[in-house]
Amino acid sequence: MDKEKIQDNNFVCMNSHGMVIDKSSDFNKQNCGFIADIVQKARKILPTNDYINNIEIFFDKTLMVIQDNTAVDLNMTIVVEKDK
């Protein structure tokens, strides 16, 4: 992936309850509630000995990568690429 694509990505940083800490201006805030639900369900399913859980979701021609840091109760969601 080249540098221009990385800079064009939308991102959001939230805590595990869905509270937005920081986000890019173009990130669709309506997705934050869904992402928080996914993170909470993943924390119940995925191993608890891992500090970082990576979740990839491909939906509506968009790839979202969720990195969940269970040690500090934060997760970072990045829209990797939107297929046009």
N, C-alpha and C positions, 0 to 999 in steps of 0.2 A: 504494500500500500504506500503510495507516495505522500509526501508532506502536505500537499494541497488538500488531499482527501481528509487527512487527519484534522487539519485546521477547520475544515468545513463541517465536521461532525457536530451533532448536537449532544449535549451531555447534561446530566443532573447528578448532584450528590445529595443523598437523603440519609436520614437515620432509619432504623428498622421499622419505625412507626409511620413512615411516609412523610415526615416533616422535611421540607426542602431546605437545604443549607445553601446550595449554590446551583445555578443552572445557566446554560447558554441562553441567549435571548430568543432563539428559535425553537427551543425544546417545548414540545406539546405538554403543558402541565396537566392535561386531562389524563395522561398516561401514568402519572405518579401514583395514584391510588391502586391501579392494577399492578404496578411494579412492586409496591409495598406488600400487596397480597401474595404475589409470587415469591418474594423474599421470605416472608413469614412461613409459607408452606414449605419452601426449600429447606429452611432451617430445621424443620421437623423431620424431613426425609433424608437429607444429606448427612454424612458423618460429622459428629461434633468435634472430632480431634483436628479437623482442618480449620485453619484460621481464615483462609480465603476460599470461598466457593465461587466458581464461575458458572454462569447460566447463560446459554445462548438461545434466543428466541427469534425465529423467522416468521414474521406476520405482516400481511398486507404489503408485500414487496420490500420490507425493511428488516434488516438484521440488527437486533439489539443484543448487546453484551452487558450482563449485569455481574459486577464483581462485588461480592458481599464479604466484608471484613467483619467476621464475628467477634474478633477480639475487642474492637472499639465501637461496635454497634452502628457501623456506617456501611453504606453501599454506594457504589458509583455505577450509574447506568450510562452507557455510551451507545448512540445510534451509529453503527459502524458504516453501513452503506445503504442507501435507498436506491433500489432498482427503478430506473425510469422507463 
